[in-house]
Amino acid sequence: MLRYLTAGESHGEYLSGVLEGFPSGVGITPAYISAQLRRRRLAPGRSARQALETDRCEILSGLGRGTTTGAPIALLIRNSGRQLPPASSLPRPGHADLPGMLKYGTLDAVQVRERASARETAMRVALGSFALRLLELLGIKVRSRVLALGSLSAATPESAAALLLRARRAGDTLGGVFEVTAENLPAGLGGFAQWDRRLGSRLAAALLGINGVKGFEVGGGFALAALGGRAASGDPSFSGGLDGGMTNGRALTLRCAVKPVPGLPGGALSTDLRTFKKKLSVSKTSDTSAVFAAAVVGEHAAALELASALLEKFGGDSLPELRRRLDEWRKDTGKILRRL
Ligand SMILES: Cc1cc2nc3c(=O)[nH]c(=O)nc-3n(C[C@H](O)[C@H](O)[C@H](O)COP(=O)(O)O)c2cc1C
């Protein structure tokens, strides 16, 4: 089983993260992690402030001569040029601000924002890079793509750029849908004996755990509700690679709906918790859409769950040990699956 934790604030000195239970023998370079972080940081729809970050990841432990050792992996990303904004008793609508202020008994929304901010997802991507690399070395391909940006479906980078520009000029923001797929997964990951062993419930938690993600579906998802059983069962892709909480040997397909970024450049009406006067909460540096960046985070969050499920099923403290067991399982189950 893999476990991970992150710490750090948006305007703090750094973000840190620990990944534990990761096998030895996985070769990974800082350049590989940087490339993943760059995909998140420079995704379409992000604000100009992203250019100020470098997102250079320092590997503090768990790596020796470029290969994981089996020891806990500790990572650090320094925040560059960040000054803590002044205290504010004006919660931003659609954010963690109001419930967070009530929860922690504070009149300073900044105290809440600092940790609730999606800046933290940079560390999830850095930790997820290790899972992605492990899966890649075992021939399992995890990918993500944006299926819709606002009302535009199958967004191409060109059409998305035009739509984002139009939204930005109009002082608006956009939501969207992204998909995460995993190919060449062995059958039998996850379980059905308890609800929390079901792989679908674990993937849902990981993906709904991304800031701004409000919808999750597997395979045919919500569209299945309108279909007759005959039509639905005729298409194996409707299962999305999961049956009974376990991988079934087919490609895994997950989709997430991301809400439009709530931080509007023209402001959104809120109530100051000190004065109870109505005031505009203005977000000048907000992203126009988080969907492209969230897709990258989703890919890494899913990779962490899949790698964890793989390690639970096959054990193995080192990559060669894990690979041997997985190859044997693939050979055995392949004999059956190929004949279906
Ligand atoms: C990578 C990423 C970047 C985001 N950037 C912004 C932003 O610039 N401005 C904003 O208002 N929301 C942004 N969001 C969305 C907010 O973090 C999210 O709306 C907020 O956490 C509340 O969402 P929740 O109700 O789903 O938790 C971003 C989300 C992600 C994943």
The ligand as an SDF file (V2000), in Angstrom:
LIG
                    3D

 31 33  0  0  0  0  0  0  0  0999 V2000
   -4.9300   23.5480  -10.6760 C   0  0  0  0  0  0  0  0  0  0  0  0
   -6.0800   24.3820  -10.1630 C   0  0  0  0  0  0  0  0  0  0  0  0
   -6.0220   25.7550  -10.2510 C   0  0  0  0  0  0  0  0  0  0  0  0
   -7.0630   26.5530   -9.7590 C   0  0  0  0  0  0  0  0  0  0  0  0
   -6.9740   27.9170   -9.8700 N   0  0  0  0  0  0  0  0  0  0  0  0
   -7.9700   28.6920   -9.3940 C   0  0  0  0  0  0  0  0  0  0  0  0
   -7.9020   30.1230   -9.4700 C   0  0  0  0  0  0  0  0  0  0  0  0
   -6.9360   30.6810   -9.9810 O   0  0  0  0  0  0  0  0  0  0  0  0
   -8.9280   30.8480   -8.9640 N   0  0  0  0  0  0  0  0  0  0  0  0
  -10.0300   30.2670   -8.4010 C   0  0  0  0  0  0  0  0  0  0  0  0
  -10.9390   30.9740   -7.9850 O   0  0  0  0  0  0  0  0  0  0  0  0
  -10.1240   28.9210   -8.3230 N   0  0  0  0  0  0  0  0  0  0  0  0
   -9.1240   28.1150   -8.7900 C   0  0  0  0  0  0  0  0  0  0  0  0
   -9.2210   26.7700   -8.7080 N   0  0  0  0  0  0  0  0  0  0  0  0
  -10.4160   26.1850   -8.1650 C   0  0  0  0  0  0  0  0  0  0  0  0
  -10.5010   26.3760   -6.6820 C   0  0  0  0  0  0  0  0  0  0  0  0
   -9.3510   25.8660   -6.0730 O   0  0  0  0  0  0  0  0  0  0  0  0
  -11.7640   25.6870   -6.1860 C   0  0  0  0  0  0  0  0  0  0  0  0
  -12.8270   26.3000   -6.8180 O   0  0  0  0  0  0  0  0  0  0  0  0
  -11.9440   25.8290   -4.6990 C   0  0  0  0  0  0  0  0  0  0  0  0
  -10.9500   25.0540   -4.0790 O   0  0  0  0  0  0  0  0  0  0  0  0
  -13.2620   25.3340   -4.1800 C   0  0  0  0  0  0  0  0  0  0  0  0
  -13.6260   24.1870   -4.8600 O   0  0  0  0  0  0  0  0  0  0  0  0
  -14.3380   22.9690   -4.1660 P   0  0  0  0  0  0  0  0  0  0  0  0
  -15.6670   23.4470   -3.7040 O   0  0  0  0  0  0  0  0  0  0  0  0
  -14.4550   21.9230   -5.2300 O   0  0  0  0  0  0  0  0  0  0  0  0
  -13.4500   22.5370   -3.0640 O   0  0  0  0  0  0  0  0  0  0  0  0
   -8.1970   25.9440   -9.1850 C   0  0  0  0  0  0  0  0  0  0  0  0
   -8.2430   24.5410   -9.0990 C   0  0  0  0  0  0  0  0  0  0  0  0
   -7.2060   23.7590   -9.5970 C   0  0  0  0  0  0  0  0  0  0  0  0
   -7.2810   22.2650   -9.4880 C   0  0  0  0  0  0  0  0  0  0  0  0
  1  2  1  0
  2  3  1  0
  2 30  2  0
  3  4  2  0
  4  5  1  0
  4 28  1  0
  5  6  2  0
  6  7  1  0
  6 13  1  0
  7  8  2  0
  7  9  1  0
  9 10  1  0
 10 11  2  0
 10 12  1  0
 12 13  2  0
 13 14  1  0
 14 15  1  0
 14 28  1  0
 15 16  1  0
 16 17  1  0
 16 18  1  0
 18 19  1  0
 18 20  1  0
 20 21  1  0
 20 22  1  0
 22 23  1  0
 23 24  1  0
 24 25  2  0
 24 26  1  0
 24 27  1  0
 28 29  2  0
 29 30  1  0
 30 31  1  0
M  END
$$$$
